[in-house]
Amino acid sequence: MKRRPAPHPSPEPATADFQQAWGLLPVDEAAARSALWQLLDAAEAQGDADSARCAAAALLVAIAIEFADFRGLQRALKAFQREGAVVATMPTGLSATEKALALDMARLTLPLLDGTEPFGPACEAAAGRVQRGLLDTACPLAPNVRMMALKLLLDYRGQQLAQGPIEHLIALGHEIAASPGVSPAWQGRWWLLVLQNREWFGDELGTAQALQRAQGLVQRNQLPRLRFELACVEMSAALKASNLPLADRLFREIEALRPAIRPGRLPHGLRAQALYLAMGGAFAPALQRLDVLLALCAEMEVPARDVGPYQVLRADCLLALGRHEEGLALLQGQADGQQGQQRVLFDARIAVHRAAAALMAPSHGGDDLPHAAAEADALCREALQACAALRYSRFLRPLPQLAARLVEHGLRLGVATEFLRDVVHERRLQPTDPCREDWPWRLRVRALGPLQIWRDALPLAAGSSAKAQRKPLELLCLLAAHGGGPLAVSLVVDELWPSLDLDAPRASFEMAVSRLRKLLGVPDAVRVADDAVSLDPTLVWLDVAAFEGLSSKGDPGDDASRSQRARTALALYRAPLLGSQPLQGLLHTARGRLAMAHEALVRSEAERLLTRGATRDALAVLQQALLLDPLNEPLHRLLMQAHLQCGERAEVLRVFRRLQSLLAARTGLRPAEQTLALAREAGLDCD
C-alpha cells in the first residue's frame, strides 16, 4: 500500500468533524483533504467502516474536483469500495440525504479515477440521483457544494461523450452558476468547463462565448488559478491558428503566474509551454519543461494513463532531436499499460514515429536507396491508414513541418487522401514548399491574369458585377497583388475609399472585410490584427506570392533545381496583374513591379540557358514572354541574340521587323540604337 501523504497544513484546528471538512472542500480543497485524512485515520483505527467510507468518498470527490493531486488515491478507493459499508450513521452533522448525495458524487468519479471501474447501472443510478439533488430546492446544499456536484456530473457525462445529456446539464448549470452565494472562482470554473465541452464538440461560437465570460470574471476578480487555466486553453487555440505573437505572450504570462499556482496544477501550464517551444523548433528547452512536468506528476502520483499525453509530447521532441529510438521506447512503454481503443491509438502513434523516422533518415544513395524508399513508403502507408481508421488527425502535433512531410508522402502514395485533406484543413499544415499549388489549400487565388478563386478545389464566381461584391473583390485584389499582405488598414482605406469622411471609411472597410469573408466561405482566411489586414498564408495560396517566392534571388539549390523553380514561376505568370483590366494607384504600381520581376526572371533564365548552350530552350522562354509583353524591346534584343548564336540571321531580321512595326504602330517610336546594332550585325542596312 502506498504511504498516505503528509496532511496539508490547515488554517482550522484538526477535528473529526465531517460536516466541517465537507463544507470546506469547495472553498479550500487542501485544508479539507488534510481534515478528511485525519477522519479516515480515526475511523479505520476504530474499525468504523461507515465513517471511513464517508471520509473516503469525500477524498475521491476532492481528487476528482482538482484532478491534479492524486496522492492517496488507491487508499481512498479501497476504503470507499470496501464491501458491506452503508451510509454512515455517525453524527456528522449532515442529513442522510446529504450523506447519500456525497456517496453518489464519489461513485461518479470511479470511471475516471479507477481504470477498472466501468460505466454501469450503479453509476447511472448515482448520476440520476445527483442530478435530482441539484434540482431539489428542499435539499439544503451550499451553493458551492452544488457547483461541485454539477462539475462532477458534467465530467461524468463528458467521459461518455454524451452530447445530449451534456447540453441539458449546461442549460441547467447556467442558472445554478448564476445563483446567489456561488463564488467568482466557481463561476469561472463553470465557464471553463463549458468552454472545454463546447470546444470538444466543435461549437466555435459557444467556445468563444464561454471564453469571453471566463475572461470577464478574471478581469473583475483576482483569480490567478483561473487566469492560468485560461492561458493554457488560449495557448492551444493560438498554436492551432498559427498565431505565434499571441502564443508568445501567453507563454510569458504562464511563466509569470507559475509561482501563484499549486504544484499539482502546474503540469497544464508546463505542457502548454513545452508545446509552444516544440512547435517553434526549441526541442531541448521543451524537453526541460517536460522533465519538470513529469517530476511533478510523480510527486502527485498521477496515474500512468493520465501521464500518457505528456509522454507522447516528450517522444515527439526526442524524435525531432534525432533520438527516435528513445522516443519509440517511451511510446512502447506507455502502450504496454493501455487497453482497448487506447492501445490501438498508441499503436498508431508508434507507427507514425517509425514512418517519420524513415522520412528523416539521410539518403546515402547507391544500392540501398531503392530499398530505403520502399521501406519508407510501406511505413508511411501503414501509419496513415492506422490514423485514418481512428480519425486521429493530431499526430506529430508539436512537429507540424514533419507532419506535413508525412502528409505529402501519403498524398503522393494516394493513401487516405480525404482524411489527409481534412488533417491539412484542421491543422492548417503547410507543404514543405509553400509555393506549391497542388496542396489541399482551403483557398487558391490567381491574380496574374483575370481574377480566379477556388475554395476546396471548386471554382467561385469572382467576376460578379453586383455592387455589394465590388469592394470586397477590390480588397481581395489589393491583398493578392501584395502577396497577401499585411497591409495597413489606413493604406487600404485611402486606396479604396479616398473620398469618404473620416468616420465612414473605417465602417466601410469593416463591411468589406465581413462581405469578403462571407464570399470566400472561409472566415479565418482574412485576418485583421494590429491595424493591418492580410490573407492567412496557412489557408490561402496566391499565385502572386508563389511567383515572387519562386523568382526571388539567392534561392538555394543546384542549377537544375533553380531552373525548375524559374520555369514554375514563369508558368504562373499567365498575364499581367488582373489581365487587361485598367488599374490605378497601388494596383497599377503592383502590376509594374510584377512585370519588372517577370522580365528580370525571363532575362536571367534565358541568359543561363544560352550560357549552357540550350539555345532552343532559351528561344522558347523568350517567345512565350513576348506573347505577354509584345512591346518589350530588351527581350526582343535577347531573342535576336539567341537567333544570332544559332546562326539564324533571317530570324533575327524577322524579329527586328516585327518589333519595328509594333513600335511604330503603337508608340510612334523607332527601335533603340542597341537593337539597330544587332540588326546591322545580322546584315540589315538600318541607316
Buried (B, 14 or more C-beta within 10 A) or exposed (E): EEEEBEBBEBEBEEEBBBBBBBBBBBBBBBBBBBBBBBBBBBBBEEEBBBBBBBBBBBBBBBBBBBBBBBBBBBBBBEBBBBEEBEEBEBEBEBEEBBBBBBBBBBBBBBBBBBBEBEEEEEBBEBBEBBBEBBEEEEBEBBBBBBBBBBBBBBBBBBEBEEBEBBBEBBEBBEEBBEEEEBBBBBBBBBBBBBBBBBBEEEBEEBBBBBBEBBBEBBEEBEBBBBBBBBBBBBBBBBBBBBBBEBBBBBBEBBEEBBEEBBEBBBBBBBBBBBBBBBBBEBBEBBBBBBEBBBEBBEEBBBBBEBBBEBBBBBBBBBBBBEBBEBBBEBBBEBBEBBEEEBBBBBBBBBBBBBBBBBBBEEEEEEEEEEEBEEBBBEBBBBBBBBBBEBEBBEBBBBBBBBBBBBBBBBBEBEBBBEBBBBBBBEBBBBBEEBBBBEBBBBBBBBBBBBBBBBBEEEEBEBEEEEEEBBBBBBBBBBBBBBBBBBBEBEBBBEBBBEEBEEEEBBEBBEEBBEBBBEBBBBEBBBBBEEEBBBBBBBBBBBBBBBBBBBBEEEEEEEEEEBBEBBBBBBEBBBBBBBEEEEBEEBBEBBBEBBBEBBBEBBBBBBBBBBEEEBBEBBBBBBEEBBEBBEEBBEBBBBBBBBBBEBEBBEBBBBBBEEBBEBBEEEEEEEBBEEBBEBBEEBEBEBE
